Amino acid sequence: MSALLLLSIVFVYFLVLLGVAWYTSRNANNDSFFIGNRNSNWMLVAFGMIGTSLSGVTFVSVPGGVAKESFAYFQITLGYLIGYIVIAYVLLPLYYRLNLTSIYNYLSSRLGFKSYKTGAGFFILSRTLGATARLYLVVNILQDAILSSFNIPFWATTLILLLMILVYTYEGGVKTIVYTDMLQTTCMLAGLVLCVYFILSQLNIGVGEAVAQLGNTINPEGAPYSKVFFGEPGSKLFL
């Protein structure tokens, strides 16, 4: 696939994001920006949360992790599921009952202003570091796969991407993010399905045969690639 075609796909994707941002930001106010008017469709939010749990790091690093550690990463996914259940049945009812915007308002009312600032500060720090690492990886991929062919420097790629992200999120806040997350989740999952399809096609095997080979092939740690739980004391993956 040519660099020009890939660039066109990225450009069209961002145009769609901007279109969604413009449409959802009409008649938006502060409630729309910060809490989505407390009227977001729960199915869209739930589907979009799949995308927020994924990133470019997931697609690039997890396959390499599977090659070394089998499906141990799947335990994290199971943890997400448990966490989402706790959020749905414990935190969200609390937020609505106390009319809160975030957990940090709750920290302020229960533990004081310093706890509120400390918790919010650690959240901002962790999200900044995590988002920076993920953005760096995505920019590197775009630079190497597409933009280096057009002699666009790395700093310009980073600046353009940041501006485009800022534009589509600034338009409508949370109300916009609900729909853009849904779109991003759809694109990522569709990309995953296409990758699996083309890889299996190149290997000339079906899904059933691929799953069987996962169970029959041993990784460098001596475990089948299909293994998820590693609880043996003394094992390298357990430690």
C-alpha positions in Angstrom: 0.0 0.0 0.0 1.5 3.4 -1.1 2.3 6.1 1.4 -0.1 8.5 -0.5 -3.0 6.1 0.0 -2.3 5.6 3.7 -2.1 9.4 4.1 -5.4 9.8 2.3 -7.0 7.3 4.7 -5.7 9.1 7.8 -6.8 12.4 6.4 -10.3 11.1 5.6 -10.5 9.6 9.1 -9.7 12.9 10.8 -12.2 14.7 8.5 -14.9 12.2 9.7 -13.8 12.9 13.3 -14.1 16.7 12.8 -17.5 16.2 11.2 -18.7 14.2 14.2 -17.3 16.8 16.5 -19.1 19.6 14.6 -22.4 17.7 14.6 -22.3 16.8 18.3 -21.2 20.2 19.5 -24.2 22.1 18.1 -26.0 23.9 20.9 -23.4 22.6 23.4 -23.0 24.2 26.8 -20.9 23.6 29.9 -23.0 20.5 30.9 -22.5 19.1 27.4 -18.7 19.7 27.6 -18.0 18.3 31.0 -20.7 15.7 31.7 -22.5 15.2 28.3 -25.8 16.7 29.8 -26.0 13.4 31.8 -27.9 12.0 28.9 -25.4 9.8 27.0 -26.6 6.6 25.5 -25.1 3.9 27.8 -24.6 1.5 24.9 -22.5 4.0 23.0 -20.5 4.8 26.2 -19.9 1.1 26.9 -18.8 0.4 23.3 -16.5 3.5 23.3 -14.9 2.3 26.6 -13.5 -0.6 24.6 -11.5 1.8 22.5 -10.3 3.8 25.5 -8.8 0.6 26.9 -6.9 0.1 23.6 -4.3 2.2 21.9 -1.5 2.1 19.4 0.6 0.5 22.1 -1.9 -2.4 22.4 -1.7 -3.2 18.7 2.1 -2.8 18.5 3.3 -4.3 21.8 0.8 -7.0 22.8 1.5 -9.3 19.8 5.2 -9.2 20.8 4.2 -9.9 24.4 2.1 -12.9 23.3 5.2 -14.3 21.5 7.1 -14.3 24.8 4.4 -14.6 27.5 1.5 -16.3 25.7 -2.0 -14.9 26.5 -1.0 -13.7 30.0 -2.1 -10.2 28.9 -5.6 -11.4 28.8 -5.7 -11.3 32.5 -5.6 -7.5 32.3 -8.6 -7.6 30.0 -10.5 -9.6 32.6 -9.5 -7.0 35.2 -11.0 -4.3 33.0 -14.3 -6.2 33.0 -14.3 -6.4 36.8 -13.4 -2.7 37.0 -16.2 -1.7 34.7 -18.7 -3.7 36.8 -17.6 -1.9 39.9 -17.9 1.5 38.1 -21.4 0.7 36.8 -22.8 -0.5 40.1 -20.8 1.4 42.7 -19.3 4.6 41.4 -21.9 5.8 38.9 -24.8 5.6 41.3 -22.7 7.5 43.8 -21.9 10.2 41.2 -25.6 10.6 40.4 -26.7 10.6 44.0 -24.2 13.3 45.0 -24.4 15.2 41.6 -20.6 14.8 41.1 -18.6 15.4 38.0 -15.6 13.2 39.0 -14.2 11.1 41.8 -12.1 14.0 42.9 -15.1 15.9 44.0 -16.0 13.0 46.2 -12.4 13.0 47.6 -12.9 16.7 48.5 -16.1 16.1 50.3 -15.0 13.0 52.2 -11.2 13.6 52.8 -10.7 17.3 52.3 -9.2 19.7 49.8 -5.7 18.4 50.0 -6.8 14.9 49.2 -8.8 16.3 46.3 -5.7 18.1 44.9 -3.4 15.2 45.5 -5.6 12.7 43.8 -6.3 15.0 40.8 -2.6 15.8 40.6 -1.5 12.2 40.4 -4.3 11.5 37.8 -3.0 14.4 35.6 0.6 13.2 36.0 -0.2 9.6 35.1 -2.4 10.5 32.2 0.1 13.0 30.9 3.0 10.4 31.0 0.8 7.6 29.6 -0.7 9.7 26.8 2.8 11.1 25.9 4.2 7.6 25.5 1.2 6.4 23.4 1.3 9.5 21.3 5.0 9.1 20.7 4.5 5.6 19.5 1.7 6.6 17.1 3.6 9.5 15.7 6.6 7.3 15.2 4.5 4.8 13.2 2.9 7.6 11.1 6.3 9.1 10.5 8.0 5.9 9.4 5.1 4.4 7.5 3.8 7.6 5.7 5.1 11.0 6.4 8.9 10.4 6.0 8.1 9.6 2.4 7.0 13.3 2.0 10.0 14.6 3.9 7.9 15.9 6.7 9.9 16.3 9.9 9.0 14.5 13.1 8.2 17.7 15.0 5.8 18.8 12.3 4.0 15.4 12.4 3.7 15.7 16.2 2.4 19.3 16.0 -0.2 18.5 13.3 -1.5 15.5 15.2 -1.8 17.4 18.5 -3.7 20.2 16.8 -6.1 17.8 15.1 -6.8 16.1 18.4 -7.3 19.4 20.1 -9.7 20.6 17.5 -12.1 17.7 17.5 -12.1 17.3 21.3 -12.4 21.1 22.0 -15.6 21.3 20.0 -18.0 19.4 22.2 -16.1 17.9 25.2 -17.6 14.7 26.7 -20.6 14.9 24.4 -18.3 14.7 21.4 -15.9 12.2 22.9 -18.7 9.6 23.4 -19.3 9.5 19.6 -15.7 9.8 18.6 -14.7 7.0 21.0 -17.4 4.9 19.4 -16.0 5.7 15.9 -12.4 4.9 17.0 -13.4 1.7 18.6 -15.2 0.6 15.5 -12.2 1.4 13.3 -9.7 -0.4 15.7 -11.8 -3.5 15.9 -12.4 -3.5 12.2 -8.6 -3.1 11.7 -8.0 -6.1 14.0 -10.5 -8.3 12.1 -8.9 -7.3 8.8 -5.4 -8.0 10.1 -6.4 -11.4 11.4 -8.1 -12.2 8.0 -5.1 -11.2 5.9 -2.6 -12.9 8.1 -4.5 -16.2 8.1 -5.0 -15.8 4.3 -1.2 -15.5 3.8 -0.6 -18.5 6.1 -3.3 -20.5 4.2 -5.0 -21.6 7.4 -8.4 -21.2 9.0 -9.5 -19.8 12.3 -10.0 -23.2 13.9 -6.5 -24.4 12.7 -4.9 -21.2 14.0 -6.5 -21.7 17.4 -5.3 -25.4 17.5 -1.8 -24.3 16.6 -1.8 -21.8 19.5 -2.4 -24.7 21.9 0.2 -26.9 20.3 3.0 -24.4 19.9 5.4 -23.7 22.9 6.7 -20.2 23.6 10.3 -19.5 24.8 9.1 -19.7 28.4 8.0 -23.4 27.8 4.3 -22.7 27.9 1.7 -23.1 25.1 0.8 -19.8 23.4 -2.8 -20.3 24.3 -2.1 -20.3 28.1 -3.7 -17.4 30.0 -3.1 -18.0 33.7 0.4 -18.5 35.2 0.2 -19.3 38.8 3.0 -21.8 39.3 5.3 -20.6 42.1 8.8 -20.0 40.8 7.9 -19.6 37.2 9.4 -16.6 35.4 6.0 -15.2 34.3 4.6 -15.7 37.8 7.4 -13.7 39.3 
